[in-house]
Amino acid sequence: MAAVSLQSLLIFTNQFSSMISSKLPLLQVLENLSYETPERRFKDVLEIVCDDISHGIDLGDALAAHDDVFDDIYINVVRAGIGSGRLDNALRSEEHTSELQSPDHLVCRLLL
């Protein structure tokens, strides 16, 4: 996931989860997040994902095409969330896991 910062991915995941839990349409959510994303590379990826989804490609497959941004775990969590009908919960779980693996969190744990 080196193509975008971990912070950008965490913010995206948090906002994505919140918007999905509000029952907003998937494409509208992703378009809004793409528009709001300040990191140019991430914005470009999200625009491509939006285009793919608007052409009928599954969200998991659209994300998997960008394995430099979304790792296998992220993609599989999204696929599981879609399959279970609980994408918002799956995203919250992924966000929590990613936060725990962030360098800042690890440093804090080492200092305790």
Phi, psi and chi 1 to 4 in degrees:
 res  aa     phi    psi   chi1   chi2   chi3   chi4
   1 MET       -   34.0  -71.0 -169.5  -67.4      -
   2 ALA   -76.8  -13.6      -      -      -      -
   3 ALA   -71.1  -23.4      -      -      -      -
   4 VAL  -134.3  159.9  -60.2      -      -      -
   5 SER   -72.8  151.6   70.1      -      -      -
   6 LEU   -60.7  -38.9  178.4   60.4      -      -
   7 GLN   -60.0  -43.7 -179.6 -179.8    6.1      -
   8 SER   -62.6  -41.6  -69.0      -      -      -
   9 LEU   -66.4  -39.3 -171.1   60.3      -      -
  10 LEU   -65.6  -43.3  -72.5  171.6      -      -
  11 ILE   -63.8  -45.3  -68.7  168.4      -      -
  12 PHE   -57.7  -48.2  164.5   78.8      -      -
  13 THR   -63.1  -41.2  -57.0      -      -      -
  14 ASN   -63.0  -47.9  177.7  -84.2      -      -
  15 GLN   -67.8  -39.1  -67.8  174.4  -25.8      -
  16 PHE   -60.2  -47.6 -170.0   23.3      -      -
  17 SER   -60.2  -46.9  173.1      -      -      -
  18 SER   -61.8  -43.6  -64.8      -      -      -
  19 MET   -70.5  -38.0  -66.2  171.9   87.0      -
  20 ILE   -66.6  -40.0  -71.1  -65.4      -      -
  21 SER   -67.4  -19.1   68.5      -      -      -
  22 SER   -83.6    4.2  -63.0      -      -      -
  23 LYS    68.1   25.5  -51.8  -64.1 -174.7 -148.0
  24 LEU   -75.4  149.4  -65.9  170.4      -      -
  25 PRO   -61.9  140.0  -19.3   29.6      -      -
  26 LEU   -53.0  -50.6  176.2   63.6      -      -
  27 LEU   -62.9  -40.6 -171.7   55.4      -      -
  28 GLN   -62.4  -41.6  179.9 -176.5   -9.0      -
  29 VAL   -60.3  -49.9  167.3      -      -      -
  30 LEU   -66.3  -36.7  -69.8  171.1      -      -
  31 GLU   -64.4  -43.5  -72.8  171.8  -18.3      -
  32 ASN   -62.6  -44.4  -72.5  -20.7      -      -
  33 LEU   -66.1  -37.4  -68.8  173.0      -      -
  34 SER   -62.0  -43.7  170.1      -      -      -
  35 TYR   -63.2  -37.5  179.0   76.2      -      -
  36 GLU   -85.3  -13.6  -66.2  174.4    6.4      -
  37 THR   -73.9  121.0  -59.9      -      -      -
  38 PRO   -79.1  -24.3   25.9  -31.1      -      -
  39 GLU   -77.9  115.2 -166.5  170.0  -28.1      -
  40 ARG   -54.9  -47.1 -174.7   72.4 -134.8  161.9
  41 ARG   -61.8  -42.0  169.4   70.1  177.2  123.6
  42 PHE   -67.1  -40.1 -157.6   16.7      -      -
  43 LYS   -59.2  -45.1 -179.5 -176.1  -74.7  -67.3
  44 ASP   -60.5  -45.2  -68.1  -15.5      -      -
  45 VAL   -61.9  -45.9  166.1      -      -      -
  46 LEU   -64.6  -35.1  -67.9  176.6      -      -
  47 GLU   -64.5  -39.8  -72.5  172.5   -5.0      -
  48 ILE   -66.8  -42.3  -66.4  167.4      -      -
  49 VAL   -59.9  -43.5  168.4      -      -      -
  50 CYS   -60.0  -45.4  -72.3      -      -      -
  51 ASP   -61.8  -44.0 -171.6   55.7      -      -
  52 ASP   -60.2  -45.7  -72.2  -12.7      -      -
  53 ILE   -64.7  -39.4  -70.0  171.2      -      -
  54 SER   -66.6  -18.4   71.1      -      -      -
  55 HIS   -99.8   14.0  -73.4   92.8      -      -
  56 GLY    92.6    6.2      -      -      -      -
  57 ILE   -80.4  137.6  -65.2  175.6      -      -
  58 ASP   -61.7  145.3  175.8   77.5      -      -
  59 LEU   -56.3  -44.8  174.8   60.9      -      -
  60 GLY   -59.5  -42.9      -      -      -      -
  61 ASP   -68.9  -37.3  -66.6  -21.1      -      -
  62 ALA   -64.5  -40.2      -      -      -      -
  63 LEU   -70.6  -38.7  -63.6  178.7      -      -
  64 ALA   -62.5  -24.9      -      -      -      -
  65 ALA   -67.7  -10.0      -      -      -      -
  66 HIS  -123.8   61.0  -55.1  -79.8      -      -
  67 ASP   -70.6   -6.9   58.8   -0.4      -      -
  68 ASP   -81.6  -11.6   58.5  -29.8      -      -
  69 VAL  -111.7  -47.5  175.6      -      -      -
  70 PHE  -110.4  116.4  -56.4  100.3      -      -
  71 ASP   -78.2  173.5   63.8   16.1      -      -
  72 ASP   -58.3  -39.0  -70.5  -20.5      -      -
  73 ILE   -63.1  -47.2  -66.1  171.4      -      -
  74 TYR   -58.0  -48.8 -164.5   98.3      -      -
  75 ILE   -62.0  -43.5  -66.4  162.5      -      -
  76 ASN   -68.8  -33.8  -72.4  -33.5      -      -
  77 VAL   -64.1  -43.6  165.4      -      -      -
  78 VAL   -62.1  -45.5  167.3      -      -      -
  79 ARG   -61.8  -41.4  -73.8 -178.8  171.3  147.4
  80 ALA   -65.0  -40.4      -      -      -      -
  81 GLY   -63.7  -40.3      -      -      -      -
  82 ILE   -66.3  -44.9  -68.7  169.9      -      -
  83 GLY   -62.3  -33.7      -      -      -      -
  84 SER   -89.3  -10.3   69.5      -      -      -
  85 GLY    78.1   14.2      -      -      -      -
  86 ARG  -127.0   52.9  -61.1  -55.8  -42.8 -127.5
  87 LEU   -58.2  -39.1  179.7   57.4      -      -
  88 ASP   -61.2  -42.6   55.4  -22.6      -      -
  89 ASN   -66.8  -40.5  -72.6  -13.7      -      -
  90 ALA   -62.4  -41.2      -      -      -      -
  91 LEU   -65.8  -39.3  -70.5  167.9      -      -
  92 ARG   -62.1  -40.1  -86.3 -168.9 -134.8  102.4
  93 SER   -63.5  -44.1  171.4      -      -      -
  94 GLU   -64.6  -40.4  172.0   58.1   25.8      -
  95 GLU   -60.9  -45.3  177.6 -170.7   10.0      -
  96 HIS   -63.0  -43.7  179.2   71.1      -      -
  97 THR   -63.0  -43.7  -59.6      -      -      -
  98 SER   -65.4  -38.3  -65.8      -      -      -
  99 GLU   -62.4  -41.4  -80.9 -179.5  -15.4      -
 100 LEU   -64.8  -26.7  -68.7  176.0      -      -
 101 GLN   -92.8   -3.1  -65.9  172.9   -6.5      -
 102 SER   -68.7  147.4   74.6      -      -      -
 103 PRO   -56.7  -38.8  -23.0   31.3      -      -
 104 ASP   -62.6  -41.8  -68.6  -20.0      -      -
 105 HIS   -66.7  -40.5 -173.9  -91.0      -      -
 106 LEU   -64.3  -40.1  -66.9  175.1      -      -
 107 VAL   -63.3  -44.1  167.9      -      -      -
 108 CYS   -60.8  -41.0  -71.3      -      -      -
 109 ARG   -66.4  -36.8  -71.6 -175.8   67.0 -159.4
 110 LEU   -67.5  -32.5  -72.6  172.9      -      -
 111 LEU   -75.9  -20.4  -67.4  174.1      -      -
 112 LEU   -75.0      -  -68.3  176.7      -      -
